Amino acid sequence: MALRPHSASLEVKDLACRRGGRLVFEGLSFAVASGQMLVLTGRNGSGKTTLLRALARLGRAESGTIAWQEADIAWLGHLDGLKGDLTINENIDVAERLRGVVPARARIDEALACFDLQKLAGRLVRTLSAGQRRRAALARVAASQANVWLLDEPMNALDQAAQTSLRQVMAVHLAGGGLAVAAAHAPLDVPGTRILELPA
Amino acid sequence: MIAFGALFRRDLRLVLRRPGDVVVVLAFFVVATALFPLGIGPEQNLLARIAAGILWSAALFAALLSLDRLFAADYEDGALDLLLLAPGALELAALAKCAAHWIVTGLPLAILAPAIGAAFGLDGLGLAAVAATLLVGTPTLSLVGGLAAALTLGARRSGALLALLALPLCVPTLIFGSSAIESTATGEGFGVHLAILAALALLAVATLPWAMAAALRQAGE
């Protein structure tokens, strides 16, 4: 993937979030700079997804501040957001247009190649396996021009080869000045990674 | 506008890939209207007199039938998050989805309804009124139903709740739509009724996308 200019940064101060009326965490403060990835770990229910959604402004913070600088966010949630009755190509095309960007064919092809999806690009998503589907969703993120990637359990359903591909793509994203925050049960083993373990 | 067009085309493409959803709506409309002659008898004058109310009520129920999936599919597969994160206005996204819904339900209903109206014994002017009022009135049904779909997103028994919310709000459209058809029986024109239906549709376009967007943001949290 080609390098491109990035300058995003994130600063979180004294953050508290609720889910279902329960305070899942409070007093959380951290910062992530351009070229870094923060991996959120913790036990089930510790609030990894809640924090990730709050960072994306998809969830509401109880208190505290989330300050983004120059952030253009690409999102991969626990649910991948892919339409089963569209092909991988069509899903990526629509996602780019929803971001207000005219899709760049070369960039999409490059992203598909990174996740070994060239031969599957014309297949309907509902005919794919769970792992292939996850790779398609990751290719959608990689194809975007976004400088911030927010990923919820990106390694879910991936085989060893796909995990290696993700590490390589992530390394290039960070080397290009990108920023990433990922919720995961295990570290992603990418240079520039920091880990934030949420209390149970 | 790139996002509006993309979402509109995406929803149309999804329907074309699964045309069964539209066929069910149209089949419901035909079956529901066909039940009345079976229930009250084949007396042509009576059927022609009540045709307006039957056609408009059946069109309303048929349109609502497909509305509970308007945002639910995006909510269930995570695509709603992409809409919420998109830099474009969520109001336009909601409008695009309602426009696509109208193309695949309201428009076919407006085309099909005159054929049913002819079977009920409506004359030429009455059939024109059926087509014209449904053409102008069904966008309001899609928008009002879209608001109800957004408000009931994630709720249990959302289909029943949607109907409870949307049906009262559709009453003005139903009244002016059916009275436009009835007015042709006395030789009056239906221009005024059509203008009121158009005004209701414009009012819905001007206000409901904002309410839908607010409800979708609430559902996304």
Chai-1 contact restraints between the chains, C-beta under 6 A:
chainA,res_idxA,chainB,res_idxB,connection_type,confidence,min_distance_angstrom,max_distance_angstrom,comment,restraint_id
A,L58,B,D81,contact,1.0,0.0,6.0,A-B,restraint_1
A,L58,B,L84,contact,1.0,0.0,6.0,A-B,restraint_2
A,L58,B,G220,contact,1.0,0.0,6.0,A-B,restraint_3
A,G59,B,E221,contact,1.0,0.0,6.0,A-B,restraint_4
A,R60,B,E221,contact,1.0,0.0,6.0,A-B,restraint_5
A,W75,B,D81,contact,1.0,0.0,6.0,A-B,restraint_6
A,W75,B,L85,contact,1.0,0.0,6.0,A-B,restraint_7
A,G77,B,G78,contact,1.0,0.0,6.0,A-B,restraint_8
A,G77,B,D81,contact,1.0,0.0,6.0,A-B,restraint_9
A,L79,B,D77,contact,1.0,0.0,6.0,A-B,restraint_10
A,L79,B,G78,contact,1.0,0.0,6.0,A-B,restraint_11
A,D80,B,G78,contact,1.0,0.0,6.0,A-B,restraint_12
A,G81,B,G78,contact,1.0,0.0,6.0,A-B,restraint_13
A,G81,B,A79,contact,1.0,0.0,6.0,A-B,restraint_14
A,G81,B,D81,contact,1.0,0.0,6.0,A-B,restraint_15
A,G81,B,L82,contact,1.0,0.0,6.0,A-B,restraint_16
A,D85,B,L14,contact,1.0,0.0,6.0,A-B,restraint_17
A,D85,B,R17,contact,1.0,0.0,6.0,A-B,restraint_18
A,V94,B,A6,contact,1.0,0.0,6.0,A-B,restraint_19
A,V94,B,R10,contact,1.0,0.0,6.0,A-B,restraint_20
A,R97,B,I2,contact,1.0,0.0,6.0,A-B,restraint_21
A,R97,B,A3,contact,1.0,0.0,6.0,A-B,restraint_22
A,R97,B,A6,contact,1.0,0.0,6.0,A-B,restraint_23
A,L98,B,A3,contact,1.0,0.0,6.0,A-B,restraint_24
A,L98,B,A6,contact,1.0,0.0,6.0,A-B,restraint_25
A,L98,B,L82,contact,1.0,0.0,6.0,A-B,restraint_26
A,L98,B,A86,contact,1.0,0.0,6.0,A-B,restraint_27
A,R99,B,A86,contact,1.0,0.0,6.0,A-B,restraint_28
A,G100,B,I2,contact,1.0,0.0,6.0,A-B,restraint_29
A,G100,B,A3,contact,1.0,0.0,6.0,A-B,restraint_30
A,G100,B,P87,contact,1.0,0.0,6.0,A-B,restraint_31
A,G100,B,G88,contact,1.0,0.0,6.0,A-B,restraint_32
